[in-house]
């Protein structure tokens, strides 16, 4: 990844922000973390599956130590630069899929109703506003299973226009692709394509029944084969076990995306997961750290649910392995203002820039 290092942020001590389980780590637990530190920082290599699994087994008492190590690994592997992205829902609601967390599904009785594809002027204004925040990436998201011919034509027209007028990298999230569609997006200059795995293969049938895990993996592989960067996110807090979170992390390690957005379930009324509890803040921070330790070279991006999950601890996540964020609103929920995030990055002395394996 390319990143100009202009400042090194001062780590924030997690214990100074909110108390953690008080039990001190045992000598074997400390030795486990020391081995991971040696592998990632001393030998500059990825952890093997046994080493990563051992870190997961340390549990909640290790959160502060894992976060500290994850921050060191982030700085050593990808530097202090933070990539900022804006997203826009260009086609909202009415989706035929039954993703149980999503209020845009036409199969659930939610407040989100289907709207037509936004016109170019609206997308242009949104891209310009995104550019003004210092962002380098603008993602156009559509609530569809996959693009039909008309949708493809519109997207292929939009991408070069928005790139030329704003200088932003343009990302697309439009569901499951055919080989021809993936190749067309690559030829049009799409920088990244977003297609989330969301959860582990073993838990996926509990969340989605209208398409398969293999369909998602196939689209991810097409994106990589066609030379686009793959953005492949996760959604934690849907009822999956810790073993299934590790399973998902291992799948991502095999797949090799450039970017992994970290989403935490923000339960949406009317969806099958609408009554799920929100992930506890320190659990979220522990898994942010574990994803960084398992994926040391990726762009690990704050995405949906961070406001309700982390609240005042969002800055701590930035020193627990996160090195990118979405600013502004999400697809159907409000985020905090871009100014708040930019102020946070200023306070942490984290420079904003582009992180890419292609540029």
N, C-alpha and C positions, 0 to 999 in steps of 0.2 A: 504494500500500500504506500502511496505517496502522501507525506504529511510533513509540512515545514514546522519544525519545533521552535516555537518562539517564546514559550514560557512553560515552566514546570509547576503544576499546581501543588499546593501543600495538602497532604492527606488530612482528612477529617477523622478524628477518632470516633468510631461508632458509639463507644460507651459514653462519650460526652453528650450525645444527642438524646439517647433514651437508654434506660438500664436494660441489660440483657440478662439471661439466666446466669446467676452468680457463680455457679460451680466452676472452679478453675479446671483447665484441661489437664489430663493425666500425662505422664511421661510418654506412654505409647501414642496418645493423640498428638502431642507436640512433635513426636518423631515422625508421624504420618505427614503432618504439614511441612516439616523440614524436608522430607523426601520430595514432596511436590515442589517446594521452592527450589531445591537443587535441580530437579528435572527441567522446570520451566525457565528459571533464571540462570542457574549455573551451567546447564547443558544446552539451554535454549531448544528444547524439544517438547513435543506434545506429550501429555500424560498417556500412559497406556490404560486399557479398560480397568485393570485391577487397581491402579493408582487412583483413577477417578472415582471408582466405586468406593474405595476406602474413604475418600473425602466426604462423599454423600453420607456414609455411615456415621460420621462424627456427630451429626445431628445439630440441634439448635445451639448447644454451648459453644460450638466452634464458629459461630456466625462472625464475630468480630475479627478473629484470626483469618478466616477465609476472605473476608472483605478486604482486609489489609493486604493480603497476598494478591488478591485479584487486582487491586489498584496498582501494585508494583508490576504485575504481569502486563496490564494494559499499557503502562508507560514504556515498558521494555520492548513490547512486541509491536505496538501501533502508535505510541507517542501520545502527547497530551491533546492533540487537535480533536475538536468535536464537530461532527457533521450535523448540520441542521437541515430538516426537510419539512416541506408543507405538503399536505394531501388535500384532495377535493373529491367528494363523491359526485361524479359526473352523471351517474345513473343510479338513483336511490330507490330502494324498495322493490317489491314485486318479484323477488328472486324465487325461482322454483325449487331451490334446494332447501333441505331441512336442517341445516347447521343449528344445533339446539341452543347455541349461545347468541344467535343473531336475530335482532329485531327487524331485519330487512327481508326475512323469509315471508313469502306470501302464504305460507301454511300456518302461520301463527297470528293470533289476534293481538297485534301491537299497535302503538300509535304511529308507527312509520308506514306511510302509504307510498305507493309507486308514483314516481315522477318521471317525466321524459328526460332524455339526454340534454344536458345543459348546452347552450349555444356557445359559439366561439368567444363572443365578447365577455361572457361571464368567466369562462376559463382563462382568458387573457388577463382580466383584472385580478383574478385570484393568483395567477402566476406572478404578476408584477408585485402584488402585496407580499408574496412569499419571498421574492428576490430582495425586497426591502429589509427583511429581517436578517440578511446575511446568509440565507439558505443557499445551498448549491444544488438541491434536488427538489423536484416537484413531481408528485405521484398522482396520476389520474386513476381513480378507482371506480369500478362498475359492479353493481350487484346483479351478476348474471352467472349462469353456469359456465358459459363460454361465449365468445363473440360470434354472431352471425355475420353474413356478408356485409350487411349495411353498417353494422357497428365497426367491423374491421375497416371499412372504407373511411368512416369518419375519424377513427383513431389514426389511421395512416396519413390522413390529411392534417390532423392537428399537430402531431409530433414535430415535424420540421418547422411549422409556423411558430410554435411556442419556443422551440430551441433558438430559432433565429432572432425572435423579438426580445427574449429575456436573457439569453445566455445560460439558462438553467439546464442541467441534465434532466431529461424527462423519463420518468418511470411509469409503468403501466401495471395495473392489477385488474385483469379481466377474465379470471377463471381458467378453466381447462382449455388447453390449446391443441390444435392439430400440428403436425410437422410443418405444413405450409404456412399456417398462421405465425408460428414462432419464427420461421425464416423471414417472413414479411416484416415483422416487428424489428428484427435485427437489421434488416436492410434499410428500414426507415430511420434508424438512429436511436431506437429505444435503448437507454442506458442500462436500466435495471428492469427486470420483470419480477413482480411480487406474486408469490404463490405459497401460502403458508401450509405447513404440515399440521399446525395447531397442537397436536397431541401425539401420543405413541400409537403405533399400529394396533397394539392390543386393546387400547381404550377407544380407538376411533369409532367402532360400531355403536358405542354408547352415545356418541355425539352427532354422527352423520350417517344416514342410511341411503341417501339418494345418489351418492357416488362413492367410489372406493378409494382407499389409501393408495393403491397402485396407480390409479388415475392421477392423483396428485403428484406422486413421485415421477410419473412419466412426463408430466408437464415440466417439472423442475429439471429433469435431465435434458429435455429439448432446449430449454433456455440456456443451459450450460453448453450444450453441443453447438449452439448457434452463436456463441461468443458474447452473449449478454451477461451482465452480472445478475446473479440470482439473489433475490431478497426472499428469505424463507423464515417466517416467524412462528412463534409459539404462543399458546394461550394457556396460562397456568391458573388452576383454581376451579376446574370443572368437575372435580371429584376423582381425578386420577391419583394414583398412589405415588410415593416417592420412587419406587422401582420403575414405574411407568415414565416418570419424568427423566430418569436416567436412561431409559430405553429411547426416549425421544432425542435426548442429547447425543446418544451414540449414533442414531440415524442421521442426525445433522453432521456429525463428524465424518461419516461415510460419504454423505452427499457433497459437502464442501461449498456451501453458499458463501457469497461475499458479505452478506448482511443477514443478521438475525434480529428482528424486532421482538422485544420482550413485552408481551401483553399479559395483563392480569384481568381475570373475569370481573366485569362490572355488570352484575346481574340485571337483565333487561326485563321489565314487566311484560308478561304475556308469552315469554319464551319458556321452553321446558326447564331451563336453568335459572329462571327468574328468582327462585327462592334460595339459591346457593349462597353460603356465607362468603364474605369478602376475604381474600387472602390476608393473613396477618402481616404487618409491616416487616417484622424481622424475618419471617419465613420468606417473604419476597426478596429481601436483601441477601439472604443466604443463597437463594437460587440464582439471583443475578451473579453473585460471585462464582457459583459453581459453573454457570454457563460460560463465564469468562475463562475460568481455569480449564474447562474442557474445550473451549474454542478460542485460543489465545489470540489468533490473528484476525478474527472477524470484526466487522462493524456491528457492535451490540447496541441496539437502539431502544431507548425508552419509547413505548408506544401506548396503546390503550390501557386504561385502568390504573395508571400510576398515581393519578391524583387521589382517587378514593382509597387505594391500597397503601400508599406511602405517606400521603399528606405532607407534614413538615419535614419528613425524612427524604424528600426527593433529592436534595443536594448530597445526601449520604450515598445514594445509589450511583451518583456520578463519581464517587471515590470508592466504589465497590465493583467496578468493571465496565460500567456504561461509558460509551464514547460517541453516542449520537442520540438525537432526539427528534421527535415530531413536534413542531410548534403549532400553536393555535388549536382549532377544533379537530375532532376525529370525524368518523363517518356519520354517526348518529348521536354522539354525545359531545358535550362541551369540554374542551381542555381549558387550561388556564391561559392567561394572555401571553402572547409572545414576549412582551416586555418583562414579565416575571421570569421566564426562562433565560432571557438574555442577561438580566441582572444577576441571576444565579451563576451563569457562566463567568461573568465579569468578577463576581466575588471570589469564585474558585480559581480565577486566573487561567481559565481554559480557553485557548484561542479557537475561533470558528474557522473551519476550512473544509476542503473536499478530501474525502477518503475514498480511494478507488484503486482497484487492481487493473483498471483499463486506461484511465487518463494518464 
